[in-house]
């Protein structure tokens, strides 16, 4: 849905600015007018580059939520809390959004509705938690459960990030070594072999040709890589492209199993958080569907939601759609029978988070030596190709 920025006046004449999602500009103008605002200007927000979008990191949001819970628990009202925590010089994006939320809350809008106007900052799971707290009147405990969910999600991301750190370092080292070889070492070999005036082995001639025309090869490689990256991003942005990529990843021998463990852990944690806060099961499933980015998992989750809506049990639906592993389905079945589904989903999440840690450790034990072997093969191959004429130095001299 497009995002618009607007400038308006309140009934008392004070200026009001903000941003909101709407189907069209006239629809947003009508909605603002219904709220009693005099609209002066509405503009469609230009799509920013992926690395320039207004985003708030999970860790940053978790810190905000922790402060919010602590102040509400201390007895402050929601507007007072928002007024205090909106002063965030180290996070201007979140500060601007919180000030907009504060203005809406002071005008009588529910907190969930005010946060829902900023979908890039407040995800659907958080909005659902706020709506549940507004129904039950238990804001603190609902947000504490959501804080636990954020803490576990941050932990999973840290594990994945740490697992990718060393391979990334090795790949950067490979690029640096190749740059040094091509820019400083191999040109000396090219000059030396040119003085000999002898026929060189084919691999050496090919590599020397690349070095001589490096000023042409590098821009072509960079341009081709950029073009491929742009076309790839556009294709992946389409539903068919996204699904094709997700299906391909899920079918890889070991990576597909790893993706399944991650999605199971995240989904079980999300459902446990929502159900513990009082959200109905069907609504919790729909909210979980809005927070998943994998199209294959989303299709399975939608079929699961439909079966539960039709009156089936969650364990039966999960088993039929293959949404979670069989063991998770059995645990869910026990939770449904005992009346502790939220607690059992929490156990499912904990088990798969520990399993993820084990699998990541095992993957890293395989990736590191493979990368070292790849680096050795590439660099060793280049050195051997450049030294091939030296092995036949007697023939060259003749």
Secondary structure, DSSP 8 states (H G I E B T S, - for coil): --EEEEEEE-TTS-EEEEEEE-SSHHHHHHHHHHTT-EEEEEEE-----GGGS----HHHHHHHHHHHHHHHHTT--HHHHHHHHT--TT-HHHHHHHHHHHHHHHTT--HHHHHHT-TTTS-HHHHHHHHHHHHHT-HHHHHHHHHHHHHHHHHHHHHHHHHHHHHHHHHHHHHHHHHHIIIIIHHHHHHHHHHHT----HHHHHHHHHHHTHHHHHHHHHHHHHHHHHHHHHHHHSHHHHHHHHHHHHHSTTHHHHHHHHHHHHHHHHHHHHHHTT--HHHHHHHHHHT---HHHHHHHHHHHHHHHTT--HHHHHHHHT-S-HHHHHHHHHHHHHT-HHHHHHHHHHHHHHHHHHHHHHHHHHHHHHHHHHHHHHHHHHHHHHHHHHHTHHHHH-
